[in-house]
Amino acid sequence: MTDELAGILEHVDRIAALDLEDVSPTSHVVELENVLRPDRPRPSWPRDVVLAQAPDPVAGAFRVPSPQADA
């Protein structure tokens, strides 16, 4: 690992020696476009279809366990 660390530190030294005064910081090398889909409302699944998969539905909703008091 000593050789690997030495190689990494050597690389960092080479980067530190560069004149980066006029280079603006970047988060990505390539511009990103359309990385998110448009946020538009759309129909969701019918409630009865979704609740048919639930192990113990109650009053048109999912039943979940209560958190433990000592947890």
Distance bins in CASP14 RR format, pairs under 12 A and 6 or more apart:
PFRMAT RR
TARGET T0000
AUTHOR 0000-0000-0000
RMODE 2
METHOD distances of the structure
MODEL  1
1 7 0 0 0 0 0 1 0 0 0 0 0
1 8 0 0 0 0 0 1 0 0 0 0 0
2 8 0 0 0 0 0 1 0 0 0 0 0
2 9 0 0 0 0 0 1 0 0 0 0 0
3 9 0 0 0 0 0 1 0 0 0 0 0
3 10 0 0 0 0 0 1 0 0 0 0 0
4 10 0 0 0 0 0 1 0 0 0 0 0
4 11 0 0 0 0 0 1 0 0 0 0 0
5 11 0 0 0 0 0 1 0 0 0 0 0
5 12 0 0 0 0 0 1 0 0 0 0 0
6 12 0 0 0 0 0 1 0 0 0 0 0
6 13 0 0 0 0 0 1 0 0 0 0 0
7 13 0 0 0 0 1 0 0 0 0 0 0
7 14 0 0 0 0 1 0 0 0 0 0 0
8 14 0 0 0 0 0 1 0 0 0 0 0
8 15 0 0 0 0 0 1 0 0 0 0 0
9 15 0 0 0 0 0 1 0 0 0 0 0
9 16 0 0 0 0 0 1 0 0 0 0 0
10 16 0 0 0 0 0 1 0 0 0 0 0
10 17 0 0 0 0 0 1 0 0 0 0 0
11 17 0 0 0 0 0 1 0 0 0 0 0
11 18 0 0 0 0 0 1 0 0 0 0 0
12 18 0 0 0 0 0 1 0 0 0 0 0
15 23 0 0 0 0 0 1 0 0 0 0 0
20 26 0 0 0 0 0 1 0 0 0 0 0
26 32 0 0 0 0 0 1 0 0 0 0 0
27 35 0 0 0 0 0 1 0 0 0 0 0
28 35 0 0 0 0 1 0 0 0 0 0 0
44 50 0 0 0 0 1 0 0 0 0 0 0
45 51 0 0 0 0 1 0 0 0 0 0 0
45 52 0 0 0 0 0 1 0 0 0 0 0
45 53 0 0 0 0 1 0 0 0 0 0 0
46 52 0 0 0 0 1 0 0 0 0 0 0
46 53 0 0 0 0 0 1 0 0 0 0 0
46 60 0 0 0 0 0 1 0 0 0 0 0
47 53 0 0 0 0 0 1 0 0 0 0 0
47 54 0 0 0 0 0 1 0 0 0 0 0
47 57 0 0 0 0 1 0 0 0 0 0 0
47 59 0 0 0 0 0 1 0 0 0 0 0
47 60 1 0 0 1 0 0 0 0 0 0 0
47 61 0 0 0 0 1 0 0 0 0 0 0
47 62 0 0 0 0 0 1 0 0 0 0 0
48 54 0 0 0 0 0 1 0 0 0 0 0
48 57 0 0 0 0 1 0 0 0 0 0 0
48 60 0 0 0 0 1 0 0 0 0 0 0
49 57 0 0 0 0 0 1 0 0 0 0 0
50 57 0 0 0 0 1 0 0 0 0 0 0
50 60 0 0 0 0 1 0 0 0 0 0 0
50 61 0 0 0 0 0 1 0 0 0 0 0
50 62 0 0 0 0 1 0 0 0 0 0 0
51 57 1 0 1 0 0 0 0 0 0 0 0
51 58 0 0 0 0 1 0 0 0 0 0 0
51 59 0 0 0 0 0 1 0 0 0 0 0
51 60 1 0 1 0 0 0 0 0 0 0 0
51 61 1 0 0 1 0 0 0 0 0 0 0
51 62 1 0 0 1 0 0 0 0 0 0 0
51 63 0 0 0 0 0 1 0 0 0 0 0
52 60 0 0 0 0 0 1 0 0 0 0 0
52 62 0 0 0 0 0 1 0 0 0 0 0
53 62 0 0 0 0 1 0 0 0 0 0 0
54 60 0 0 0 0 1 0 0 0 0 0 0
54 61 0 0 0 0 1 0 0 0 0 0 0
54 62 1 0 1 0 0 0 0 0 0 0 0
54 63 1 0 0 1 0 0 0 0 0 0 0
54 64 0 0 0 0 1 0 0 0 0 0 0
55 62 0 0 0 0 1 0 0 0 0 0 0
55 63 0 0 0 0 1 0 0 0 0 0 0
55 64 0 0 0 0 0 1 0 0 0 0 0
55 65 0 0 0 0 0 1 0 0 0 0 0
56 62 0 0 0 0 1 0 0 0 0 0 0
56 63 1 0 1 0 0 0 0 0 0 0 0
56 64 0 0 0 0 1 0 0 0 0 0 0
56 65 0 0 0 0 1 0 0 0 0 0 0
57 63 1 0 0 1 0 0 0 0 0 0 0
57 64 0 0 0 0 0 1 0 0 0 0 0
58 64 0 0 0 0 1 0 0 0 0 0 0
65 71 0 0 0 0 0 1 0 0 0 0 0
END
